[in-house]
């Protein structure tokens, strides 16, 4: 009985093994056939019909603001052609010819941030439209319209333009740059390298906030201003200037303004914080310029004066390491009325130590017209004080 059962068991086991072997062979054949790739009935390679959901926080943010981002085109008068019409347009033949003689000299970016009736307002950088004889704006849909420059400010590198609102469908919203967190997503949108690459999107993070970045506003090779900026590693290239830096909610947290560009540096772009930009933009809308107080002096950093002159002419104390030397005082200015004179060395303004002209200018621009400010200065080696009433001027320091 036991022998019979054992034989039956062996037969069942062998049968199962044979069946398993058949299944393994069939699977191998199927795998071998599947390696032919994704082909259609004719045997041609085909595109997969599988739909991939690639939506993310970045794609949602871009879709929120993308249509509000524009290219800003700086147009300038072409140089007069000595060969007349053989080489191009001649000047002085009416408005039509004058318009035809304009040529594109630069491109930046911007964004529509407000629509008021038939007028749409666009922010960009001052250096994008500086020197222009006309400014054109290229919208997301390819429509090119002429813009009007409402106002610009060299110190904050901001400008406001207006265009007809009939083709505007999306308006950007400003976010709160005071509540940024280092490491949060940052998205730059603009036209790097010109309009051929309009609406390019790059992404990264907020690398740092409150960065002090030295700026040369007049192109003389010397830093004369220090901008407080948001640092980001999102790719910022020439042409991105004036475009928005956006958070994950699609809000503008900064206006892209500059980058450090050397062969040894990568991923260091800077944007004007939105909270700072909004204050300037509102003033430019209202008056077309920023009214700032001035002292009415010419100035030189003490560090630029030779040791011999410091000792023999200015009588600088040995322990004084920095300050701003008054090179001249404008007649009738607030400084003259306060008793300041040539060769005085300003060392403290409104209770804040100043060691150079950049620091002094920043402190001046932090005050308001009409403020009474105490100034400490050295004259012939003696520390003195005076109070000055800040006045407005259309001329920069």
HUZIUR-V349574 format. One record per run of one state. SS is the DSSP state (@ for helix, = for strand, . for the rest). FROM is the first residue (numbers start at 1). TO is the last residue. Records with the same first field share a line. If there is no record, write none. Layout:
# HUZIUR-V349574
SS = FROM-TO + FROM-TO
This chain:
# HUZIUR-V349574
. = 1-1 + 35-38 + 40-44 + 46-56 + 78-83 + 87-94 + 101-101 + 117-118 + 125-125 + 130-133 + 139-143 + 154-157 + 168-173 + 175-176 + 180-184 + 191-194 + 198-199 + 216-224 + 233-243 + 247-251 + 260-268 + 288-291 + 295-296 + 305-306 + 313-323 + 330-333 + 338-344 + 350-351 + 354-356 + 366-371 + 380-381 + 390-390 + 394-397
@ = 2-34 + 57-68 + 84-86 + 95-100 + 126-129 + 165-167 + 177-179 + 195-197 + 274-287 + 302-304 + 307-312 + 334-337 + 357-365
= = 39-39 + 45-45 + 69-77 + 102-116 + 119-124 + 134-138 + 144-153 + 158-164 + 174-174 + 185-190 + 200-215 + 225-232 + 244-246 + 252-259 + 269-273 + 292-294 + 297-301 + 324-329 + 345-349 + 352-353 + 372-379 + 382-389 + 391-393
